[in-house]
Structure formats: structure tokens, C-alpha cells
Amino acid sequence: MERYICVICGYIYDPELGDPDSGVHPGTAFKDLPEGWLCPLCGAYTDEFVLAE
């Protein structure tokens, strides 16, 4: 699965881990994140993330 990185703070969303603190279960692809999900470190919206290489 593809990982995405926040261009503001550098947080990497790893779909294998999800974001349990925000109710996102492991295995959730970035494109399937719930509407309104924000970067857990800086509060950025998903449009501030780019595909991690």
C-alpha cells in the first residue's frame, strides 16, 4: 500500500498502521480515509499530503 507524507510537518500516513487514535483502522488506504480526517500532528487536510517515494 502507498504511504503519504504531510508536506507541512512530515507525518507519514502508513495504511498498514492506519490512525487508531482517529478511528482509522489498519489497512485503510489513504484514498479511503474518512471525510474530515486531519493530520494527527499538525491538523493539515488530506490535500496537503503527497505520495511518499
N, C-alpha and C positions, 0 to 999 in steps of 0.2 A: 504494500500500500504506500501511496505517496505521502511524504511529510511536507508540511508547510511551515514557513517561518514568518514571524511578525517583523515587518520592516522597521517598526518603531522601537521595539525593545529586544528583539532577538529570540523571543519564546518560540520553541518548535512544537507544533501540534503533531503528535505521533498517533495515527489512528489505531495502532496496536495497543496503545495505552489508554486512549480516549482522554476524557477530562472528568473523572469521577466526582470531583468536588463541585462540578457544574451540572452533574446528572448526565454526562455523556459517557456511554458505556464503551469499554474497549471493543475495537472492531468497527467503530463508526468512522466512515470516510469523511474527509473534510467537506465534500460537497453535500453530505447528509447531516451536517451539524444543524441543530435546531435554529430556527429564526430567532435572532436576538442574542445568539451566543457571542460573547466578547472574550478577547484575550484575557486569560486569568491573571496576567502580570500587570498589564497597562490599560486594559479596558478598550483596546482597539477593536474596530469592527472587522469582519472577515475580509473586507475588500483591502485591508492593509496587510494581508498575507500574500506571500509569493511561494511558488513551488521551491522546496529546498533541493539543492543539487547534491 
